[in-house]
């Protein structure tokens, strides 16, 4: 946890002030039992009322000083700890913004949320307690022992012997409890993960009538959390009874030996009262230690989890080398599976004829089910990476070239790619060339590598072999923020944010004017729909745009990409929810733009007007050319055309 203290440096003045005020409070409080002994021995027993009034007045003044110092200490400690928590949370969030696909596969989304909220708050509270109580407790114990020895060495020795025994026990408890609370935090991550999945998929759960199953599943995870918490608290709660047993035994010993010393004249009543008072203060401090113990144990586990995030060193390396995990590949296969199903039967019939399709490992299909839950994090990262491309550390050790604006020419030369952790070739020997301003349509079966191919363009991943060139330059030598800033990306799963329609479109470019926002909406065929909303462009959207239909979400997401005025536009199956007429108007509007457009689709209506069609199967490019070329050269493309002829022929004929 000490590593996190660097974030307290900014508030060191407030922290030091809190400690100084606490020391003043503590010093005055430790003097009070000594003052009481003077009142008893020199005033009450001697019958001297003046002495009682004098030392009594000093006692009252000392109490007021301690009260004022305590309030000031709490004020400064609160300022320092809250500021520390704010900065720590901000730095942690900034760190997460630099994370690549591979890192998001290592940290579950629910775990990152817990670390960003609960763990930061836990450490923040511990900083307050450190400034206000954790430092105070040992000083009270040490100060009480010293003052007890000063007042009466023989009786004070009892306190000196007892405290080390308790400290050994407490240290053992802290180490043991930290392990238990670390396990509690892991189980809390699991509970948050179930909650997140259920809230995200609530419609699916209700349609499949799985409410009972999900309730039982949540109860199972919640039960494990409860058992883990009980185990941790059971251990820490035994601290208090043990300490009280030891302290009460010490009090009895002081009273026993104090009676004998008073009788022999080697101790006074005031001295015995003072030693007992110091003993009671020690009891209070040690009792607070059990509360501090629980907090510190939780904070220790939380700090370790936060350090895991801060010490993740491979983010910039991943941005350069495109590292990812099998989970990322599985998530991608799941995403491709969301494509329009039209034409998929034809794909399955022709795979055996083509002879280039290897059989997938059965375990990969099973794992694909797991990858679905990671989709949100993957797409959020890819979108964030493009629109917040100024993250520190990206390509920091790479020689930057070609800072000029991207024109949009894209070329793949013998590109091969697979995700780390998997030997499956996602893309193999892909070569094509697209001029700036061209429209490229990409077709392929589920898992054929369509999305993986377009993700190589903005360097979300990097090819293993071959080369991706942008405007004739190796994409790996381009300045990453410049490259991504020239790309508009619309993912399969639409990501909308809580806020107004205008804010969601302007999220693509913060300095966009209202005229530019409206123009982007018109091109995306969503302007008229927005105008019909209760407050037009100021209409607030619910979480993830729940008050919009699927097609409206897609068009709004396209408008967000268009407002960037990108040189390269990537539509990853982003027109699947649009009818043929709306899609036709959208494609016509895109023709007016000068950007290079990549469209992943299963619709012939989308590919017919493309300058280049890429036909993918199992990561291989089995055909490329214009619509007319593939109708002549590719039996597969002809059969897909025939399967969609009934719904797509009219539009295909109109664009010819």
N, C-alpha and C positions, 0 to 999 in steps of 0.2 A: 504493500500500500504506500510505502515511502516514495515509490516512483511517481505517484500521482501528486505528491506535494508540490511539484514544480508549478502546478496550476494555482497554488496558493501564494506564489511570489508577488503577484500583482496586489494582493491584499495583506501584505506583511505588516504594514503600519497598523491596520485594524487588528490583526492577529496579535501583534506585540502589545498593543494597548489593552486588549482583552486579558492577556496574561499578566500585565502589570497591575491592572485593577483587581484581578483575582488574587494576586500575591498580597496586595494591601488588605483585601477582605480576609484572607487567610491569616495574615500576621496578627491582625486585630482580634480575630476569633480565638487564636491560640493563646493570646494574653488574657482572655476573659476568665478562665478557671484560676489562673494565678491571682487575679484581682479578687475573685471570690474568696480564695484562701486568706487573703489579707483582711477582708471584711470580717471573716469568721474569727481568725486568730487575734488580730489587733483591735478589732472593734467590738464584736458581739461578746466574745469571752472576757474581754477586759472591761466591758461596759462603757466604752468610749464612743458616744454617739457622733462626735465630730469626725472620727475616723470612718465610721459607717457612712456618713453623708459624703465625705470626701471621696472615698474609694467607690461608693455607689454612683456618684456623679461621673467619675471616670468610666465606670462600667456602662452607663447609659450613653455617654458620648461615643465610646468605642462601638457600641451596638449600632448607632446611627451611621458612623463611618463605614462599618462593614456592610450595612444595608445599601448605602449610596454606591460603594465600590462594586457590590454585587450586581446592581442594576446596570451600571456602566459596563461591567465585564460582559454581561449578557447581550447588551446592545452591540458592542464591538464584535463579539463572537458570532452573533447572528449576521452582521454585515459581511464578515469574512467568509463564513460558511456558505451563505446564499450566493455570494459572488463567485466563490470557488465552484459551486454546483453549476451555476450558469455557464461559466467558462469551460468547465469539464464537459458538460453536455454539448456545447457548441463545437468544441474541438473533436469530440467523438463523432458528432454528426458530419463534420467536415471530412473526417477520416473515412466514414462510410461512403461519402460521395465519390471517393476515389476508387472504391472497390470495383473489381472487374467481375466477369461472370464466374471465374474460378473461385473467387473469395466468397461470393454469395452462395455458391454451392457448398462451401465449408461451414458457413454460419447460417443456420435457419433464420428465416425472417422473424419468427416469434422470439427467438433468442436475442436477436439484435434489438428488437423493440423492448424486451425486458431489460437489457443492459442499458439502453438509452434512457429508460425511465426509472424503473425500480432500483437498479444497481447504482446509478448515479445518485439518486436520492438517499440511498443507504449510506454511501460514502460521505455525502454532504452532511447528513445528520451526525455522522461520526466525527467529522471535523469540528462541528459545534461542540460536541461532547468532549472532544480532546482539549479544546480551548477553555471550556467551562468546567468540566468535571474530571476527565481522565487525568489531567495534570494536577488537579486539586486533590484527588483521592490519595495518591502516593505522598504528596506533600503534607496532607493532614496526618497520615499515619506516621511519617518520619518526624514531623514537628511535634506530634503528641508524645511520641517516645522520648524525644529529647527533653521536652518540657517536664514530662513525668519524672525523668531521671534528675533534672535540675531541682524539682520540688522535693523529691525524696528518692535518693538513689536506690535504696533497698526495695521499695515498693515498685518503682519504675522499672526495675530489672525484670519483673514478671511480664510486663508488657513487651519488653525487648525480646524475651525468649519466645513468646507466643506468636508474634507477628510473622517471623520468618517461616514458621511451620505452615501458617495459612497461605503465605505467598507461594510456596512450593506447590501446594494443592491447587491454587488458583491458576498458576502457569500451566499445569498439566491439563486443567479443565479448558483453558483457552485453546490449546493445541487440538484437543480432542473435539471440541465443539466446532472449530473452524472446518474440519473435515465433514462433519455432519451437516452444517449449514450450506456447504458447497453442494452437497447432494440435494438439499432442499431447493436450491436455486435451479439446479438442472431439472428437477421435477416440475418446478414452476414454469420453466420454459416449455415443457411438454404440455402442460395445461393450457398455456397461452396459445400454443400451436393448434390444439384442438378447437379452442374458441375461435381463432382466426379462420380455420378451415370451415367451421360450421357457419359463421357469419357470411363468409364469402360464397359458400355453396348452399345457402338456405333454400333457394328455389328448387334446386335439384333434390335436396333432402326431402322437401315436402312432396314433390312430384312422385318420387320413388317411395314415399311413405316410410322413411327411415328414421323418423323422429325418435322412436323408442330405442333403436339401435344406437343412435348418436348420443342419447341421454345416458345409456349404459356405458358407452365408451368414455364419455366425459366423467361419469362417476368413477370409473376405474382409475383414470389418471388423477382425479381429484383425491381419491382414496389413498393412492400412493403418496401424494403430496402431504396429506394429513398424517400418515404414518411416519414419514420422514421428519416432519415438523415435531411430532410428539416425541420421537426418539431424541432429537436435538434438545428440546426443551426439558425433557425428563433428566437429561444429564446436567444441564445448566441449573435447573431448579434445585438440585441436591446441594448446590453450593451454599445457599442461604442457611438451611438447617445446620449444616456442618459448622459454618462460621459462628452461628449463634450459640451452638453447643460449646465451642472453644471459648468464645468471649464471656459467656455466662460463668463458665468454670473459672476464668481469670478474675472476674468480679468477685466471686466467692473467695478466691485466694487472697485478693487485696483486702477484703473485709476481715478475713480471718487473721492475716498477719498484721493488718492495720490496728485491730483491737489490741493485740499483744504489744505492738510498738507504742500505742497511746498509753497503755497501762505502765510500760517501762519508762516512758518519757522520751523515747527516741523519735517519736513522731507526734505531730499535733493533729487535732481534728480537722483543721483547715487543709493540711497536707493530704490527709486521707481523702477528703472530699475532692480536692483538686485532682489527685491521681485517678479517682473513680470517674471524674468528669472527663479527663483526657481519654480514659478507657472507653467511655460511652461515645465520645467523638470518633474514636477508632472503630467502634462497632458500627456507627452510622456510615463511616466511609467504606468499611468492608462490606456492609450491606448493599450500598450503592454499587459496589463492585460486581455484584451478581447481575444487576441491570446492565451495567457497562459491558460485562462479559458477553451477554447475548448480542448486544449491539455491535461490539467489536468483532465477534465471531462472524456475524452476518456481513459486516463491512469487509472483513478480510477475504471472504469468499467472493464478494462483489468486486473488490479491487482486483483480484486475480483475473476475473472474467473481463473486466475493462482493459487490463493490461494485455490480455490475449488479442483484443482488437487493435490496440495501439501498437503492439509489437508485430503485427502482420506486415512483413517487409516485402512481399512479392507483388504488391499491387501495380507498381510502375513496370515491373518486369513482365507481368501478365499483359499489360497494355501493349508492350513492345512485341512479346512473343506469342500472344494470343492463347495463353494457356487456359484450359478449361478442364472440366472433369466429365466423367461418363454421365453424371447427373445432368449436366448441361446438354449432352447429346440426347439423353432420354427425353428431357423437356422439349427439345427441338422436334423430335419425332412426334411427340404428343401434339405440338403446335401444328405441325403439318397435317396431323390427323383431323384438324378442325376444318380443313379445306372443303369446298363444295364437293359433294359426292358425285356430281354428274360426271360421267366418263370414267369413274373408277373401275366399273365392271370391265370396261374395255382394256384398261391397264392390266388387270389381273389375267385376262384371257391372253394378252399378247406377250406377257413376260416370258412364258416358256418358248414362244416362237423366236423372240429376240436372241435368247441364248446368252445374255450378258448379265442376267440377274442371279446372284448367288443367294443361297438360302440363309436367312437370318438365324442367328442363334436363338433358341427358344427362350433362354433366360433374358435376352434383351427385350423381348416382347413383354415378359412379366415385369421387368424393371420399368418399362415405359409407363405402367400404371402408377408407379411411385412418382415419376417425374412430373406428373400433371400438377401436383400441388406447388411445384417450384416456379410455375410459369409466371406468376405475378412478379416475383422478385427479378426474374431474368428480364422480362420486358421493361419493368421499371428502370432497371439498370441501363438497358440499352438506350431507352429514350432519354434518361438523365444524362448519360454520357455524351449524347450529341448536343443537347441543349444547354448543358452546363459544362462545356468542354474546357473550361479554364482551370480545371483541377490541378493542384500542385503536384509535381512529381511525375507527371505523364511525359514520357520521352525525355526525361531530364538529362540522360546521359547519351542521347543520340544526337548526331550532327544534323541540324535542321537545314533543309533545302526547300527551294520552291515556295517562298512565302507569298507569291503572287496568288491572286484569286483563282480558284479552280474553275476551269472552263467546262468540264464534264465528260471528256473523252475517257472511256474505260476499256482496258484491255486485260484479258486473262491469258497467260501463256503457260501451258502445261501445269496448271495448278492442281496440287494434291493437298488434301486436308483430312485430318482425323482429330478427334478430341483426346487429349491426354487421359490416360486411364482406360482407353479402349483401343483395340487394334483394328476396329472397323474403319474402313476408308469411307468417310462421308462424301468426299469429292475426289475424283481420280482423273487426272489428265484432262482438265477442263481448259479449253482454249477458244476464245472468241474475241472479237473486236467491235466496239460500239463507238460511233462518232458522237461528238458533242451535240446535244439536242435530239438524239435518236430515241425511239421508244423500243424497249426490249421487253418482250413477254416471256415469262418462264413458266413452263408446264412440266408436271411430273407427278408421279404417284406419291402417296404418303411415305415419308421417310426417304425420298429420293435426293434430298440435299438442297432443295430450293432456297429455304430460309438461310441455311448455312452459307450458301453461295453469296447472297446479297450482304450478309454480315461481314464478309471479308472486305467489302468496299469501304466502310467507315472504320475498319481496323478494330472491330469488336473482337475479332479473332484474326490470327495471322496464318497464312498458308505454310504448310510444311515444306513443300517443294514448288517449284515454278515461281511465277512472279505476277503480282497484280500491279498494273501501271495505270496511273491517273494522269491524263494529259501527257503521256509519254514518259513520265517519271515514275520510278519505283515508289509505290505508295508508302513503303516503310521508311522512306527518306523525307516524306512530307511532314510539315508541322501538323501535329495531330489536331490541335484546336482549329487551325485554319481549314483542314480537311473536313472535320465534322461540322464546322460552322457553315460549310457549303452544301450540306446534305439535309434534305427533309426526309424523315423516316416515319412511316405509319405502320405500326406492328399489327400482327393478327389480332391480338387481344387488345381492344381499345382501352387506353388509360386516360380517364378524365378525372379532373380534380374538383373538390368542393369549391364552389365560387360561381361567378357569373359566366354566361356564355362568352361574353367579350373577354374576360380574363383567361378563359380556357384557350381561346384562339390566340390571344396576345402572348400566351405562355411560350409560343414558338419564337416570338421576338418581342422583347419587353418594350422596345421603343416604337413599336408599330402604331401608326396613327389610326383613327377610327375609319378613315377612308380605305386604308390598306386592309383593315380587318374585314370590312364589308366586301371589298373586292375579292379577298380570299374566300369568303363565304359564298359569294356568287359563283366563283369558279368551282367550288366544291358542291354546288347544287343544294346548299343548306340555307341560303339567305331567306327565301320565302318562308321556310319552316320557322326560322328564328323570328321573323316578323310576326308570325301568328302566336308566338308565345306570349304569356301575360304581360311581361315587361320587356319584350324584345331581347336585345343584346344584354340587357341588365338582369334578365331572368336568372335566378340562382339555380344551379344544378345540385342535385343530391349527390351523396357519395358515389363515385364511379359512374355518375350520370344516370342514376336509376330512373329518373323521370323522362328519359328519352328511349326511343326504340333502337333496335340494333343498327338499322340503316342510318338513323339520325346520328348515332354515336360515331359510326364510321365516317360519315361526311364531315362531322365536326372535327374529327381527328385529322382528316385530310386537309381541312381549312387551316388547322394549326401548322401543318407542314408547309402549306403553300405560302403562308404569310411570311415565311423566312426568305422567300424568293430564292429557293435553292438552285444550285447548278446541277445537282443530282437529286432526283426524287425516287424514293423506294416505297412501293406499295406492296406490302407483304400480305397478299390475299385480303386486301382492304376494301374490296368491292363485292364481297360474297353475299352481303345482305341487301344489295341494291337490285332493283328490277332492271330489265334490259334497257328500257327507255331512259331511266335516270343514269344508268351506267354509260349509255351512249352519249348523253349530254355532257357528262363529266369528262369522258375521253376527248370529246370535241373541244371542251374548254382547255384541257391540258395541251392540246395541239397548238394553242396560241402561245404557250410558254416556250421558252428556248432551252429549258432544262432537259437533261438526259433522264428518262423515266424508265425505271425497272418495275414491271408489274408481275407479281406472282399470282397466277390465276388457273382455274380449270375450265374457264369459259372460252369457247371459240369466238364469242362476240367481243371478247377483250383482246384476243390475239390477232384477229383478222387484219386490223389496221396497223399492226406493229411493223417497225422497220426490220426487226430481227426477232425471231422466235427461237428460244432455246428449249429443246426437248430433253429432259433429264430422266434417267432411270437408274436407281441404285447408285447414285453419285457419278454416273457416267453421262457424257453428252452424246446422245444417240442420234441427234438430228438438230440442224440449225438452218435458218433461212427465213424467207417471208412466207406468208400464208400460201401463196400460189406454189412456191417451191416445195413446201412440205406436202401439199396436197398431191403433188406428183411423185415425190421421192419417198415419202414415209407412209407405209401402210397403217402404222399405229395412229398417226395424226388423222388419216382419212377416216378410220373407224371412230375416233373420238368425234370428228365432225359429224359423222352419220348419227352417232348416238345423241347428239344435241341438235340435229337438224330441225326437228319439229319446233323447238323454242328459239333457235338462234338464226335460222335461215333468213328471215325477213330483214333482220338488222345487217347480217353479213352482206346480203345483196345490195342494201342501201348504201353501204360504204364503198362498194365497187362502182 
